[in-house]
Amino acid sequence: MVNKHWIGYLLAVCLFLGAVVVLFYMAKYENIYQKNVSAITERAKTQIAYTRHQITQSENEIDAMLELLSQSHLLHDFVSDPTDANRQTVEASWSTFPARQYSLEQITYIDADGQEMAKASFLHHASVTQNQAYQDVSEASYFIRARQWPDKTQSPRQLELQQMGEEYIPHLYTVHPYSMHGVLQGYLAVRRNYADIQSDRESALKQQYIVSIITADGDFLQGRYRERLYGFALKERHKYNLSKTHPALWKKMHDRESGVFLSENGSLHIYSTVKVNYIEDLFLLISFPQSELVAQVEDDRSSAVQHALVMIILIVLCALPTAYLIFIYQRRSLESKLATAALNGMSAVLITDKNHHMVKVNREFESMTGYTEHQIRYGNVRKLLFDKRDPSGWFNIWEHVSREHLWEGELKVHGRAGVELTTITRIQALCDQDGKITNYIISLVDITERKELEERLRYLSERDGLTHLWNRRKFEEELRNETDLIQRYPENHISCLALVDIDNFKRINDERGHDEGDRVIRLVSHLLSENTRTTDFVARIGGEEFAIIMPHTGLSEAERVLNRIRSCIATDPRVFTTISIGVTDLTSDGTRSYKCADIALYESKAIGRNRTSVCHSSDEIA
């Protein structure tokens, strides 16, 4: 009886512990699944937020570009006098725009009746085709939309679909009204390949998930399944309209601007609304079928099942399972935790005690820093490795670690022989049962090459490729900064803006060739840089046009400096031409100041070139 009693007792204990194990691993799997869903949701939200930002930024840049084009005096001259020469000049100026940056296919000027008057088409590799056939687009939907648009200061958008064989190419038209003296003269229109725009956005982010872009009516513009796109134009695809396939999700997307929706079949949907300038609202959507969510944690599920089976077998086979588990638990020690944390990671890992003396490093750490375990065994690792130039920053980091027991961020690390590395650093504090810190685990991921590449790309994005001066985009940023300073300190901050143009540059290109033209541009750029002050900002903003921002400089001083530069270039035997200059004093309105300088430059050209003309900000301009 006693044996039977103990056998029954052990069986009951085994069954009870087996049930506990099964429930535990079921709960663990569910927890892993929910954490995975939460992580996917956060990554998807980040991706959607970035896509929304890129769409908004892209359309703002297009509006700014159209505004800049509309202010061109070349276009003004052409509209006033639409000769072939003026047309060619306008088209040549358009060809300097970075078409690839904006995914441009075409820039067109259309008169008020819908007749194309000037056109520049950008083909592959940003090549330009001019002097094409000029068409009547008065019946085109984008032109009709622009003509019927009530506010003639805005640039409406229109998406049109073009079939090429079995493929459909979406074109996004942006049309900007062009007026002179308050009278509508025509329209500036740019055409972009919508598929290329989306491809550039995906490449910029290196997207992990596919973002679907949906119209206000529920049709797909971009998505995982190409055969479901463009239902607004293709009747056979209208059946894939989101309002028909997922009505509950569609209603939710209209009720809230952004959110997460879990459908009845377990599918996960993350969405957000994006408001684009002068076009219907668009919706961004990332969807995950339940099967895809489950597949991402399949390894964890299999591992949980295997662990559960192993534990049940151990419980059945072991006479004293509870004692065995307690023994295993007691055998766990800090050393095993540290070893697991250090050896399981692929990044460089350093383990220190509470006084920052090294306990253990892995091979990746030695390879990254150049220090061996023996070389740093007795030193203070914090003082040896990390940046000593920012003690306050380090103090804040360790204060955070002491409080939160975890810190992650970007840090400078000093390797052997003074090598400076940029790393993504994670510092985790380990505590004993009383909550006191006993050790630190520091993991390092070397991103030095990536940071150097980012700096190089930033340099290239802000510099002109031919002259290595600042480019137009950097100039516009600097001009905004300078006007902001003037707006903030109107009494104390004075600056001037000068526009410089090489005289008769077209004749140099025609008579001496483009190589000679490039040489003249480089030489003029060098002379401008050499003869301006270190505080001046010199940029190339067009083919043969330059801009100079002169901080802390009045008009009289600026005119004197610019005349010296003009004389230097005019007398240089290496330069076969002269320059014309227009200068104005900067105000808080950067657009108006630029126009004043442009008017002054035009005056210099008109009165014989090789002149410096001044247009005061207080002067009345058209």
C-alpha positions in Angstrom: 0.0 0.0 0.0 2.8 2.3 0.8 4.5 1.7 -2.5 1.2 2.2 -4.3 0.6 5.3 -2.3 3.9 6.8 -3.3 3.5 5.7 -6.9 0.1 7.4 -7.0 1.6 10.5 -5.4 4.5 10.6 -7.8 2.2 10.1 -10.7 -0.1 12.9 -9.5 2.9 15.1 -9.0 4.3 14.2 -12.5 0.9 14.9 -14.1 0.6 18.2 -12.2 4.1 19.4 -13.1 3.6 18.2 -16.7 0.4 20.3 -17.0 2.3 23.2 -15.5 5.1 22.8 -18.1 2.6 22.6 -21.0 0.7 25.7 -19.7 4.0 27.5 -19.1 5.3 26.9 -22.7 1.9 27.7 -24.2 1.9 31.1 -22.3 5.5 31.6 -23.3 4.7 31.0 -27.0 1.8 33.4 -26.8 4.0 36.0 -25.2 6.6 35.6 -27.9 3.9 35.8 -30.5 2.4 39.0 -29.0 5.9 40.6 -28.7 6.6 39.7 -32.3 3.3 41.3 -33.4 4.2 44.4 -31.3 7.7 44.6 -32.8 6.3 44.2 -36.3 3.7 46.9 -35.6 6.3 49.4 -34.4 8.6 48.8 -37.3 5.7 49.1 -39.7 4.6 52.4 -38.0 8.1 53.7 -38.4 8.2 52.7 -42.1 4.8 54.3 -42.7 5.9 57.5 -40.9 9.0 57.7 -43.0 7.1 57.1 -46.2 4.5 59.7 -45.2 7.4 62.2 -44.5 9.0 61.4 -47.9 5.8 61.9 -49.8 5.1 65.2 -48.1 8.7 66.4 -48.5 8.8 65.3 -52.2 5.7 67.3 -53.0 6.9 70.3 -51.1 10.2 70.2 -53.1 8.2 70.0 -56.4 6.2 73.1 -55.3 9.4 74.9 -54.4 11.0 73.9 -57.7 7.9 75.1 -59.7 7.9 78.4 -57.8 11.6 78.8 -58.6 11.0 78.1 -62.3 8.1 80.5 -62.4 10.4 83.3 -61.1 13.0 82.8 -63.9 13.6 85.9 -65.9 14.3 83.7 -68.9 10.7 82.3 -68.8 9.5 85.9 -68.3 11.3 86.9 -71.4 10.0 84.0 -73.4 6.4 84.5 -72.4 6.7 88.2 -73.2 8.4 87.5 -76.5 7.8 83.8 -77.6 10.6 83.6 -80.2 12.5 80.4 -81.0 15.7 81.9 -79.5 13.9 82.6 -76.2 12.3 79.2 -76.3 15.7 77.5 -76.7 17.1 79.6 -73.9 14.3 78.5 -71.5 14.7 74.8 -72.5 18.4 75.0 -72.0 18.0 76.4 -68.5 15.5 73.7 -67.6 18.1 71.1 -68.7 20.3 72.0 -65.8 17.8 70.8 -63.2 18.7 67.5 -61.4 15.9 65.5 -63.1 16.9 62.2 -61.4 16.6 63.8 -58.0 13.0 64.6 -58.6 12.2 61.6 -60.8 11.3 64.1 -63.6 10.2 63.0 -67.0 9.2 66.3 -68.5 9.0 70.1 -67.8 6.5 71.9 -70.0 5.2 75.5 -70.4 1.6 75.5 -71.7 -0.2 78.6 -72.8 -3.7 79.4 -71.4 -5.4 77.7 -74.3 -3.6 74.4 -73.7 -0.9 74.6 -76.4 2.6 73.5 -75.4 5.1 76.3 -76.0 8.4 75.0 -74.4 9.4 71.6 -73.3 12.3 69.6 -71.8 12.0 65.8 -71.6 14.3 63.9 -69.3 14.9 60.3 -70.4 17.0 57.6 -68.8 20.2 58.7 -67.0 18.8 62.3 -66.8 19.6 63.0 -70.5 17.5 65.8 -72.0 15.7 66.1 -75.3 14.7 69.5 -76.5 12.9 70.9 -79.6 10.2 68.1 -79.5 6.8 68.4 -81.1 4.7 70.8 -79.2 1.2 69.3 -78.6 -2.3 70.6 -77.9 -3.1 69.3 -74.4 -6.3 71.3 -73.9 -8.3 68.1 -73.6 -5.8 66.4 -71.2 -7.4 65.7 -67.8 -4.5 67.3 -65.9 -4.8 70.5 -67.9 -8.6 70.6 -67.5 -8.1 70.1 -63.7 -5.6 72.9 -63.5 -7.7 75.3 -65.6 -10.8 74.6 -63.4 -8.8 74.8 -60.1 -10.3 77.8 -58.2 -7.1 79.0 -56.5 -4.6 80.2 -59.2 -1.8 80.3 -56.7 -1.8 76.6 -56.1 -0.4 73.7 -58.0 -3.0 70.8 -58.4 -1.9 67.2 -59.1 -3.3 64.7 -61.4 -2.4 61.0 -61.8 -2.7 59.5 -65.3 -2.0 56.0 -66.5 -0.2 55.2 -69.8 -0.2 51.7 -71.3 3.0 50.4 -72.9 2.5 46.9 -74.1 1.4 44.8 -71.2 2.8 47.3 -68.6 1.0 50.3 -67.2 3.1 53.4 -66.3 1.6 55.9 -63.9 2.4 59.6 -64.5 2.0 62.2 -61.8 1.4 65.7 -63.3 1.9 68.9 -61.2 0.6 72.0 -62.8 1.5 75.5 -61.6 -0.3 78.6 -62.9 2.0 81.3 -64.4 0.9 84.9 -64.2 2.4 88.2 -65.2 1.2 91.4 -63.6 -1.7 89.6 -62.1 -2.9 88.1 -65.4 -2.8 84.4 -66.1 -0.5 83.7 -69.0 -0.3 79.9 -68.9 0.9 76.9 -66.9 4.2 75.3 -65.9 3.7 71.5 -65.8 6.1 68.8 -64.6 5.5 65.1 -65.3 7.0 62.5 -63.0 7.1 58.7 -63.1 5.1 57.7 -60.0 6.6 54.2 -60.0 10.2 55.7 -60.0 9.2 58.0 -57.1 8.1 55.1 -55.0 11.2 53.0 -56.0 13.4 55.9 -54.8 11.6 56.1 -51.5 11.9 52.3 -51.0 15.7 52.4 -51.8 16.2 55.4 -49.4 14.7 53.4 -46.5 15.8 49.9 -47.6 12.2 48.9 -46.8 11.6 45.8 -44.8 7.9 45.7 -45.6 5.8 46.6 -48.6 3.8 49.8 -48.1 0.6 49.9 -50.1 -0.5 53.4 -51.3 -4.3 53.7 -51.7 -6.4 56.5 -53.2 -9.2 58.2 -51.3 -11.6 56.0 -53.3 -9.9 52.7 -52.2 -7.9 51.9 -55.3 -4.3 50.7 -55.1 -1.5 52.9 -56.5 1.3 50.8 -55.0 1.2 47.4 -53.3 2.4 43.8 -53.1 0.3 42.6 -56.0 0.9 44.4 -59.3 -2.3 42.9 -60.9 -4.4 44.8 -58.3 -3.0 48.3 -59.0 -4.7 51.2 -60.7 -8.3 50.2 -60.3 -9.4 53.8 -60.7 -8.5 53.5 -64.4 -8.8 49.8 -65.2 -12.4 48.5 -64.7 -11.3 44.9 -64.5 -9.2 45.7 -61.4 -11.9 47.7 -59.6 -13.0 44.5 -57.8 -9.8 44.8 -55.8 -10.9 48.1 -54.3 -10.2 48.1 -50.6 -13.7 49.3 -49.7 -15.0 46.1 -51.3 -12.4 43.5 -50.1 -12.1 44.8 -46.5 -15.0 47.1 -45.7 -14.4 47.0 -41.9 -10.8 48.0 -42.4 -11.9 50.7 -44.9 -14.4 52.2 -42.4 -11.7 52.2 -39.6 -9.3 54.0 -41.9 -11.8 56.7 -42.4 -12.7 57.0 -38.7 -9.1 57.5 -37.6 -6.2 59.2 -39.3 -3.8 56.4 -38.3 -4.0 53.2 -36.3 -3.8 49.4 -36.2 -6.6 47.0 -37.2 -6.8 43.3 -36.4 -9.3 41.6 -38.7 -11.5 38.6 -37.8 -9.2 36.2 -39.6 -6.2 37.3 -37.6 -4.6 39.5 -40.3 -2.8 42.6 -39.0 -3.1 46.0 -40.7 -1.2 49.2 -39.9 -2.4 52.3 -41.7 -2.0 56.1 -41.8 -3.5 59.0 -43.9 -1.1 61.3 -45.8 -2.3 64.7 -46.9 -0.6 65.7 -50.2 -0.6 69.3 -51.5 -3.7 70.0 -53.6 -4.7 66.3 -54.2 -7.1 63.9 -52.5 -5.9 62.3 -49.3 -3.9 59.1 -49.7 -3.7 56.1 -47.4 -0.6 54.1 -46.5 -1.2 50.5 -45.5 1.0 47.6 -44.4 -0.8 44.2 -44.1 0.3 40.9 -42.6 -1.8 37.7 -43.0 -2.0 35.6 -39.8 0.0 32.9 -41.6 2.9 35.3 -42.1 2.8 36.4 -38.4 2.8 32.7 -37.3 5.6 31.8 -39.7 7.9 34.5 -38.2 7.7 32.7 -34.8 7.6 29.2 -36.1 11.1 28.5 -34.8 10.1 29.7 -31.4 6.9 27.6 -31.5 8.9 24.4 -32.4 11.5 25.2 -29.7 8.7 25.6 -27.2 7.1 22.3 -28.1 10.5 20.6 -28.0 11.3 22.1 -24.6 7.9 21.0 -23.3 8.3 17.4 -24.5 11.8 17.3 -23.0 10.6 18.6 -19.7 7.7 16.2 -19.5 10.0 13.3 -20.3 12.4 14.4 -17.6 9.6 14.7 -15.1 8.3 11.2 -16.0 11.7 9.6 -15.9 13.0 11.4 -12.9 11.8 10.2 -9.5 12.3 13.5 -7.8 11.6 16.1 -10.5 10.9 18.9 -8.2 14.2 18.4 -6.3 15.9 18.1 -9.6 14.5 21.5 -10.9 15.4 23.2 -7.6 18.9 21.8 -7.9 19.2 23.1 -11.4 17.9 26.5 -10.4 20.4 26.7 -7.5 23.2 25.8 -9.8 22.6 28.8 -11.9 25.1 31.5 -11.2 26.2 34.9 -12.3 29.1 33.4 -14.2 26.8 31.3 -16.4 24.7 34.4 -17.1 27.7 36.4 -18.1 29.1 33.7 -20.3 25.8 33.3 -22.1 25.3 37.0 -22.6 28.9 37.4 -23.9 29.1 34.4 -26.2 25.7 34.4 -27.7 26.0 37.8 -29.4 27.8 38.4 -32.7 28.9 42.0 -31.8 31.9 43.0 -29.7 31.2 42.3 -26.0 33.0 43.6 -23.0 32.1 42.6 -19.4 33.3 44.6 -16.5 32.8 44.6 -12.7 31.1 47.5 -11.0 34.4 49.5 -10.9 34.8 49.2 -14.7 37.6 46.7 -14.6 37.6 44.1 -17.3 36.1 40.6 -16.5 35.7 39.1 -20.0 35.9 40.2 -23.7 35.2 38.2 -26.8 37.2 37.9 -30.0 35.1 40.5 -31.9 36.0 43.1 -29.3 39.7 42.3 -29.6 39.5 42.5 -33.4 37.6 45.8 -33.4 39.6 47.8 -30.8 43.0 46.1 -31.2 43.2 45.5 -27.5 43.7 42.0 -26.2 42.2 40.7 -23.0 45.6 40.7 -21.3 46.3 44.4 -22.3 43.3 45.8 -20.6 42.9 43.4 -17.7 44.0 45.7 -14.9 43.0 49.1 -16.3 39.8 51.2 -16.0 38.1 50.3 -19.3 35.8 53.3 -19.2 38.7 55.7 -19.1 40.8 53.7 -21.6 38.2 53.3 -24.4 35.7 56.1 -24.3 35.9 59.7 -25.3 37.5 61.9 -22.6 36.6 65.1 -24.3 33.0 65.0 -23.1 33.0 64.1 -19.4 29.6 65.6 -18.8 28.1 63.4 -21.5 29.7 60.3 -20.0 28.5 61.3 -16.6 24.9 61.5 -17.9 25.2 58.1 -19.5 26.3 56.4 -16.4 23.7 58.2 -14.4 21.1 56.8 -16.7 22.6 53.3 -16.5 22.6 53.5 -12.7 18.9 54.5 -12.8 17.5 52.4 -15.6 20.1 49.7 -15.8 20.2 50.0 -19.6 21.5 52.6 -22.1 21.7 52.4 -25.9 23.2 55.0 -28.3 26.0 56.1 -30.5 29.5 56.7 -29.0 33.0 57.4 -30.0 35.4 54.6 -28.9 39.2 54.9 -28.9 41.0 51.8 -30.1 44.7 50.9 -29.8 47.2 53.4 -31.3 44.6 56.2 -31.0 42.2 54.8 -33.7 38.8 56.4 -33.2 35.7 54.3 -33.9 32.1 55.2 -34.1 29.9 52.5 -32.5 26.3 51.7 -31.6 26.8 50.9 -27.9 24.6 49.1 -25.5 25.4 49.2 -21.8 23.4 46.9 -19.5 23.8 46.7 -15.7 23.5 43.3 -13.9 22.2 43.4 -10.4 22.2 40.9 -7.5 19.2 39.9 -5.5 19.4 43.2 -3.4 19.3 45.3 -6.6 22.9 46.4 -6.4 24.9 46.6 -9.6 27.6 43.9 -9.8 28.6 43.9 -13.5 28.2 45.8 -16.7 27.8 44.2 -20.2 28.9 46.5 -22.9 28.2 45.5 -26.6 29.7 47.5 -29.5 28.7 47.5 -33.2 31.3 49.3 -35.4 29.5 51.8 -37.7 32.7 53.8 -38.6 32.6 53.1 -42.3 28.9 53.8 -42.5 29.3 57.2 -40.7 32.2 58.1 -43.1 30.1 57.1 -46.0 27.2 59.3 -44.7 29.6 62.2 -44.3 30.9 61.7 -47.8 27.4 61.5 -49.2 26.4 64.6 -47.3 29.4 66.4 -48.8 28.5 65.3 -52.3 24.9 66.3 -51.9 25.9 69.8 -51.0 28.7 70.5 -53.5 28.7 71.2 -57.1 30.4 68.4 -59.1 32.3 70.7 -61.5 33.5 73.5 -59.3 33.3 71.9 -55.8 31.5 75.1 -54.6 28.3 74.8 -52.6 25.4 73.8 -54.9 22.0 75.4 -55.2 20.3 73.3 -52.6 22.9 74.3 -50.0 22.6 77.9 -51.1 18.9 77.9 -50.5 19.4 76.4 -47.0 22.1 79.0 -46.2 19.9 81.8 -47.5 17.0 80.7 -45.3 19.4 80.6 -42.3 20.7 84.1 -43.0 17.2 85.5 -43.5 16.1 83.8 -40.2 19.0 85.6 -38.4 17.9 88.9 -40.0 14.4 88.3 -38.9 15.5 87.5 -35.3 18.0 90.4 -35.0 16.8 93.0 -37.5 18.8 95.8 -35.9 22.1 94.0 -35.4 22.5 91.6 -38.3 23.2 92.9 -41.8 24.0 90.9 -44.9 24.2 91.2 -48.6 23.3 88.9 -51.5 25.1 89.0 -54.8 24.3 87.1 -58.1 27.2 86.7 -60.5 26.8 85.7 -64.2 29.6 85.0 -66.7 29.2 87.3 -69.7 28.8 85.9 -73.2 29.2 82.4 -71.8 27.1 80.8 -74.6 29.5 82.3 -77.2 32.5 80.7 -75.4 30.7 77.3 -75.5 29.8 77.7 -79.2 33.2 79.0 -80.4 35.6 77.2 -78.1 33.7 74.1 -77.1 32.2 72.8 -73.8 35.6 71.7 -72.4 36.7 75.3 -72.6 33.4 76.5 -71.1 33.9 74.1 -68.2 37.5 75.4 -67.7 36.2 79.0 -67.6 33.6 78.1 -65.0 36.2 76.4 -62.8 38.6 79.3 -63.1 35.9 81.9 -62.3 34.8 79.7 -59.4 38.4 79.6 -58.1 38.8 83.4 -58.5 35.5 84.0 -56.6 36.7 81.7 -53.8 40.1 83.2 -53.6 38.9 86.9 -53.6 36.1 86.5 -51.1 36.4 86.5 -47.4 36.3 83.3 -45.2 33.0 84.4 -43.8 31.4 84.8 -47.3 29.3 81.9 -48.8 30.0 81.2 -52.5 27.8 78.8 -54.5 27.2 77.8 -58.0 23.4 78.0 -58.6 23.1 77.5 -62.3 25.1 76.8 -65.5 27.2 80.0 -65.4 25.5 81.7 -62.5 26.9 82.1 -59.0 25.6 83.5 -55.7 27.5 85.1 -52.8 26.1 85.6 -49.4 28.1 88.2 -47.5 27.3 88.3 -43.7 27.9 91.3 -41.6 28.4 93.4 -44.7 26.7 96.6 -45.8 25.9 97.5 -49.4 28.7 99.9 -49.9 31.3 97.5 -48.6 29.8 94.7 -50.6 29.9 96.8 -53.8 33.5 97.6 -53.2 34.5 94.0 -52.6 32.5 92.8 -55.7 34.0 95.4 -57.9 37.5 94.3 -56.8 36.5 90.7 -57.7 35.0 91.8 -61.1 38.2 93.7 -61.9 40.4 90.8 -60.9 38.5 88.4 -63.3 38.4 91.0 -66.1 42.2 91.5 -66.0 43.1 87.8 -65.6 44.7 86.7 -68.9 43.4 83.1 -68.4 39.8 84.3 -68.6 38.4 85.3 -72.0 35.4 87.0 -70.6 34.0 89.2 -67.9 31.3 88.9 -65.2 28.2 90.9 -64.4 27.1 91.3 -60.8 23.8 92.2 -59.1 23.8 92.9 -55.4 21.2 93.7 -52.8 20.9 94.0 -49.0 19.3 91.0 -47.5 16.0 91.2 -45.6 13.9 88.6 -43.8 12.1 87.9 -47.1 14.7 85.7 -48.9 12.5 85.3 -52.1 12.2 89.1 -52.5 15.9 89.6 -51.8 16.8 87.1 -54.5 14.5 88.8 -56.9 16.2 92.2 -56.1 19.6 90.7 -56.8 18.4 89.2 -60.0 16.9 92.5 -61.1 20.3 94.2 -60.4 22.1 91.5 -62.4 19.7 92.0 -65.3 20.5 95.7 -65.1 24.2 95.0 -65.3 23.6 92.9 -68.4 21.4 95.5 -70.0 23.8 98.4 -69.6 26.7 96.6 -71.3 27.9 93.8 -69.0 31.1 93.8 -66.8 29.2 95.9 -64.3 28.1 95.8 -60.7 24.6 97.0 -60.1 22.8 97.6 -56.9 19.1 97.1 -56.1 18.1 98.2 -52.6 15.7 96.2 -50.7 13.6 99.3 -50.2 13.3 99.7 -54.0 9.9 98.9 -55.6 10.1 95.8 -57.9 7.7 94.2 -60.2 
